Amino acid sequence: PSVDCDLNTLAALETYLQEFDGVLIIVSHDRAFVDKVTDHLFVFEGDGEVKDFVGTLSEYASTLVDIETKNMGGESSDT
């Protein structure tokens, strides 16, 4: 767990994972860590549905906000 790492170890782990040329499955509650080391997500949405999202966790969260805003009949704050 990244929460148990000191700052130097966490930085080294982030650098290693950013430079890793392969596929990893990362399960973490540390959103900043996930944002730094991922650029593609498989999002488990329930009922056996898995969404393939190219982007970071922050980008995915922003997309969800945009979708929710549109579903409520409003406009995104980015427009």
C-alpha positions, -999 to 999 in steps of 0.1 A, spaced: 0 0 0 13 34 -10 0 49 23 27 29 42 56 44 21 78 73 31 79 102 6 111 91 -10 100 55 -14 66 67 -28 84 90 -53 106 61 -64 77 38 -68 57 64 -88 88 70 -111 92 32 -116 56 27 -125 55 57 -148 84 43 -168 72 7 -167 64 -4 -203 37 -30 -196 3 -36 -180 -3 -35 -143 -34 -39 -122 -34 -12 -95 -59 -12 -67 -56 18 -44 -76 44 -25 -48 70 -30 -63 91 -59 -31 112 -63 -10 81 -67 -34 65 -92 -35 97 -112 3 98 -114 8 62 -125 -21 54 -148 -33 66 -182 -60 39 -188 -87 26 -165 -110 -4 -164 -139 9 -142 -161 -17 -125 -196 -2 -126 -216 -30 -111 -238 -57 -125 -208 -72 -143 -202 -41 -164 -166 -30 -169 -160 4 -186 -128 9 -206 -116 45 -201 -85 60 -217 -73 87 -193 -65 94 -156 -88 90 -126 -93 127 -124 -103 128 -161 -128 100 -154 -142 118 -124 -146 150 -145 -163 130 -172 -188 117 -147 -195 152 -134 -201 164 -170 -225 134 -177 -243 141 -144 -246 178 -153 -260 170 -187 -285 145 -173 -297 172 -149 -304 195 -179 -276 219 -171 -244 228 -188 -209 218 -178 -188 245 -160 -162 240 -188 -184 255 -215 
